[in-house]
Amino acid sequence: MKNRKKGFSLVELLIVLAVMAALIATITPVALNAIKKSKATQVGQNMKTLSSAFENALYVNDEVPSFTDLGRDIDKAKYNVVYTTSNGVYTVAVLTSDPVDEEALKGVLKDAAKGDYTKISEMTSTGNTLYTGTTQYYYAFTFATY
């Protein structure tokens, strides 16, 4: 009988490593895309929740809510709500400086946009000052009180 050593040969180990590398290369882009989409969903839902909270608080209390009244765990460094009013018609913008993929955010919020805040910066801020030097996104909506 031949005396054969126990264990794996170098060729067998290299094949296993090549298969693992191929699987990792296939799965990584899918996982990164899912992470981007989940972050955009989280930011979009936060913006939608802030907009609903602002509108509901205005209807219930008949006065503009302060930023801290909109929710307990709002990150004031990343979110802000600004508004303007004319004859009971409110134009509200929920701003965020949270880094997020623009296309994924637009998929979550159809009206989300990125851009110049010249008009928005003229609105009244109910929270902190507007962000400077960061990429910003906003979700704007209009509603009337009666």
C-alpha positions as YAML, in Angstrom:
chain: A
units: angstrom
residues:
- id: 1
  name: MET
  ca: [0.00, 0.00, 0.00]
- id: 2
  name: LYS
  ca: [0.93, 3.54, -0.64]
- id: 3
  name: ASN
  ca: [1.56, 5.81, 2.23]
- id: 4
  name: ARG
  ca: [-0.73, 8.82, 1.55]
- id: 5
  name: LYS
  ca: [-0.69, 11.91, 3.74]
- id: 6
  name: LYS
  ca: [-3.92, 13.21, 5.17]
- id: 7
  name: GLY
  ca: [-5.13, 16.73, 4.32]
- id: 8
  name: PHE
  ca: [-5.87, 18.92, 1.33]
- id: 9
  name: SER
  ca: [-3.60, 19.53, -1.60]
- id: 10
  name: LEU
  ca: [-2.59, 23.03, -2.64]
- id: 11
  name: VAL
  ca: [-4.73, 22.79, -5.78]
- id: 12
  name: GLU
  ca: [-7.83, 21.91, -3.75]
- id: 13
  name: LEU
  ca: [-7.28, 24.88, -1.42]
- id: 14
  name: LEU
  ca: [-6.79, 27.26, -4.36]
- id: 15
  name: ILE
  ca: [-10.01, 26.07, -5.98]
- id: 16
  name: VAL
  ca: [-11.96, 26.64, -2.76]
- id: 17
  name: LEU
  ca: [-10.47, 30.14, -2.40]
- id: 18
  name: ALA
  ca: [-11.33, 30.97, -6.03]
- id: 19
  name: VAL
  ca: [-14.94, 29.88, -5.54]
- id: 20
  name: MET
  ca: [-15.21, 31.95, -2.34]
- id: 21
  name: ALA
  ca: [-13.75, 35.01, -4.09]
- id: 22
  name: ALA
  ca: [-16.26, 34.65, -6.94]
- id: 23
  name: LEU
  ca: [-19.16, 34.43, -4.48]
- id: 24
  name: ILE
  ca: [-17.97, 37.49, -2.55]
- id: 25
  name: ALA
  ca: [-17.54, 39.46, -5.77]
- id: 26
  name: THR
  ca: [-21.10, 38.55, -6.77]
- id: 27
  name: ILE
  ca: [-22.74, 39.33, -3.43]
- id: 28
  name: THR
  ca: [-20.93, 42.58, -2.51]
- id: 29
  name: PRO
  ca: [-22.65, 44.93, -5.05]
- id: 30
  name: VAL
  ca: [-26.05, 43.51, -4.11]
- id: 31
  name: ALA
  ca: [-25.41, 44.09, -0.41]
- id: 32
  name: LEU
  ca: [-24.11, 47.62, -0.96]
- id: 33
  name: ASN
  ca: [-27.14, 48.50, -3.07]
- id: 34
  name: ALA
  ca: [-29.45, 47.18, -0.37]
- id: 35
  name: ILE
  ca: [-27.65, 49.29, 2.24]
- id: 36
  name: LYS
  ca: [-28.02, 52.44, 0.09]
- id: 37
  name: LYS
  ca: [-31.69, 51.76, -0.49]
- id: 38
  name: SER
  ca: [-32.40, 51.09, 3.19]
- id: 39
  name: LYS
  ca: [-30.65, 54.36, 4.17]
- id: 40
  name: ALA
  ca: [-32.71, 56.28, 1.59]
- id: 41
  name: THR
  ca: [-35.88, 54.62, 2.88]
- id: 42
  name: GLN
  ca: [-35.01, 55.60, 6.44]
- id: 43
  name: VAL
  ca: [-34.31, 59.23, 5.49]
- id: 44
  name: GLY
  ca: [-37.41, 59.41, 3.30]
- id: 45
  name: GLN
  ca: [-39.64, 58.04, 6.04]
- id: 46
  name: ASN
  ca: [-38.14, 60.48, 8.55]
- id: 47
  name: MET
  ca: [-38.91, 63.37, 6.19]
- id: 48
  name: LYS
  ca: [-42.45, 62.09, 5.61]
- id: 49
  name: THR
  ca: [-43.01, 61.66, 9.35]
- id: 50
  name: LEU
  ca: [-41.78, 65.19, 10.06]
- id: 51
  name: SER
  ca: [-44.07, 66.61, 7.40]
- id: 52
  name: SER
  ca: [-47.09, 64.73, 8.77]
- id: 53
  name: ALA
  ca: [-46.20, 65.76, 12.33]
- id: 54
  name: PHE
  ca: [-45.97, 69.41, 11.32]
- id: 55
  name: GLU
  ca: [-49.31, 69.34, 9.52]
- id: 56
  name: ASN
  ca: [-51.10, 67.43, 12.30]
- id: 57
  name: ALA
  ca: [-49.69, 69.65, 15.06]
- id: 58
  name: LEU
  ca: [-50.83, 72.74, 13.18]
- id: 59
  name: TYR
  ca: [-54.34, 71.35, 12.76]
- id: 60
  name: VAL
  ca: [-54.66, 70.20, 16.38]
- id: 61
  name: ASN
  ca: [-53.05, 73.15, 18.17]
- id: 62
  name: ASP
  ca: [-53.95, 75.86, 15.66]
- id: 63
  name: GLU
  ca: [-50.42, 77.24, 15.87]
- id: 64
  name: VAL
  ca: [-47.10, 76.47, 14.26]
- id: 65
  name: PRO
  ca: [-45.29, 73.79, 16.28]
- id: 66
  name: SER
  ca: [-41.72, 74.18, 17.42]
- id: 67
  name: PHE
  ca: [-39.20, 71.78, 15.99]
- id: 68
  name: THR
  ca: [-38.83, 69.95, 19.30]
- id: 69
  name: ASP
  ca: [-42.61, 69.39, 19.48]
- id: 70
  name: LEU
  ca: [-42.54, 67.34, 16.27]
- id: 71
  name: GLY
  ca: [-40.83, 64.35, 17.81]
- id: 72
  name: ARG
  ca: [-38.55, 63.12, 20.55]
- id: 73
  name: ASP
  ca: [-35.66, 61.55, 18.70]
- id: 74
  name: ILE
  ca: [-35.16, 63.96, 15.81]
- id: 75
  name: ASP
  ca: [-31.53, 64.59, 14.95]
- id: 76
  name: LYS
  ca: [-31.48, 68.38, 14.76]
- id: 77
  name: ALA
  ca: [-28.08, 68.27, 13.11]
- id: 78
  name: LYS
  ca: [-29.54, 66.42, 10.11]
- id: 79
  name: TYR
  ca: [-33.17, 67.58, 9.81]
- id: 80
  name: ASN
  ca: [-34.99, 70.89, 9.76]
- id: 81
  name: VAL
  ca: [-38.47, 72.15, 8.95]
- id: 82
  name: VAL
  ca: [-39.05, 75.54, 7.37]
- id: 83
  name: TYR
  ca: [-42.31, 77.08, 6.24]
- id: 84
  name: THR
  ca: [-44.04, 80.13, 4.85]
- id: 85
  name: THR
  ca: [-47.70, 81.05, 5.16]
- id: 86
  name: SER
  ca: [-50.12, 83.26, 3.28]
- id: 87
  name: ASN
  ca: [-53.86, 83.49, 4.02]
- id: 88
  name: GLY
  ca: [-53.96, 80.11, 5.76]
- id: 89
  name: VAL
  ca: [-52.00, 78.31, 3.04]
- id: 90
  name: TYR
  ca: [-48.76, 76.81, 4.32]
- id: 91
  name: THR
  ca: [-45.82, 75.85, 2.16]
- id: 92
  name: VAL
  ca: [-43.58, 73.58, 4.19]
- id: 93
  name: ALA
  ca: [-40.18, 72.11, 3.39]
- id: 94
  name: VAL
  ca: [-38.53, 69.35, 5.39]
- id: 95
  name: LEU
  ca: [-34.77, 69.59, 4.89]
- id: 96
  name: THR
  ca: [-32.10, 67.02, 5.51]
- id: 97
  name: SER
  ca: [-28.33, 67.01, 5.27]
- id: 98
  name: ASP
  ca: [-28.17, 63.27, 5.93]
- id: 99
  name: PRO
  ca: [-25.94, 61.71, 3.25]
- id: 100
  name: VAL
  ca: [-28.15, 59.59, 1.02]
- id: 101
  name: ASP
  ca: [-28.31, 58.36, -2.56]
- id: 102
  name: GLU
  ca: [-30.39, 60.89, -4.49]
- id: 103
  name: GLU
  ca: [-32.04, 58.43, -6.87]
- id: 104
  name: ALA
  ca: [-32.99, 56.06, -4.07]
- id: 105
  name: LEU
  ca: [-34.47, 58.98, -2.08]
- id: 106
  name: LYS
  ca: [-36.50, 60.05, -5.11]
- id: 107
  name: GLY
  ca: [-37.77, 56.49, -5.32]
- id: 108
  name: VAL
  ca: [-39.02, 56.70, -1.74]
- id: 109
  name: LEU
  ca: [-40.34, 60.28, -1.94]
- id: 110
  name: LYS
  ca: [-41.50, 61.27, -5.40]
- id: 111
  name: ASP
  ca: [-41.33, 65.00, -4.53]
- id: 112
  name: ALA
  ca: [-37.89, 64.91, -2.89]
- id: 113
  name: ALA
  ca: [-35.37, 67.17, -4.57]
- id: 114
  name: LYS
  ca: [-31.84, 68.43, -4.30]
- id: 115
  name: GLY
  ca: [-31.01, 71.97, -5.12]
- id: 116
  name: ASP
  ca: [-30.70, 75.65, -4.46]
- id: 117
  name: TYR
  ca: [-32.19, 76.80, -1.18]
- id: 118
  name: THR
  ca: [-32.55, 80.48, -2.04]
- id: 119
  name: LYS
  ca: [-36.35, 80.38, -1.78]
- id: 120
  name: ILE
  ca: [-36.36, 77.93, 1.11]
- id: 121
  name: SER
  ca: [-33.83, 79.93, 3.12]
- id: 122
  name: GLU
  ca: [-36.28, 82.87, 3.05]
- id: 123
  name: MET
  ca: [-38.83, 80.72, 4.85]
- id: 124
  name: THR
  ca: [-39.14, 80.77, 8.62]
- id: 125
  name: SER
  ca: [-37.05, 78.18, 10.40]
- id: 126
  name: THR
  ca: [-38.76, 76.35, 13.25]
- id: 127
  name: GLY
  ca: [-35.58, 74.63, 14.37]
- id: 128
  name: ASN
  ca: [-31.90, 75.14, 13.95]
- id: 129
  name: THR
  ca: [-30.22, 77.31, 11.34]
- id: 130
  name: LEU
  ca: [-30.05, 76.07, 7.78]
- id: 131
  name: TYR
  ca: [-27.14, 73.87, 6.87]
- id: 132
  name: THR
  ca: [-24.17, 75.38, 5.10]
- id: 133
  name: GLY
  ca: [-21.55, 73.58, 3.09]
- id: 134
  name: THR
  ca: [-23.42, 70.27, 2.89]
- id: 135
  name: THR
  ca: [-25.47, 68.50, 0.28]
- id: 136
  name: GLN
  ca: [-29.09, 69.04, 1.13]
- id: 137
  name: TYR
  ca: [-32.33, 67.43, 0.10]
- id: 138
  name: TYR
  ca: [-35.83, 68.66, 0.75]
- id: 139
  name: TYR
  ca: [-39.39, 67.46, 0.63]
- id: 140
  name: ALA
  ca: [-41.83, 70.31, 0.08]
- id: 141
  name: PHE
  ca: [-45.61, 70.28, 0.31]
- id: 142
  name: THR
  ca: [-48.47, 72.74, 0.56]
- id: 143
  name: PHE
  ca: [-51.68, 72.56, 2.55]
- id: 144
  name: ALA
  ca: [-54.43, 74.93, 3.68]
- id: 145
  name: THR
  ca: [-55.90, 75.41, 7.11]
- id: 146
  name: TYR
  ca: [-59.46, 76.47, 7.66]
...
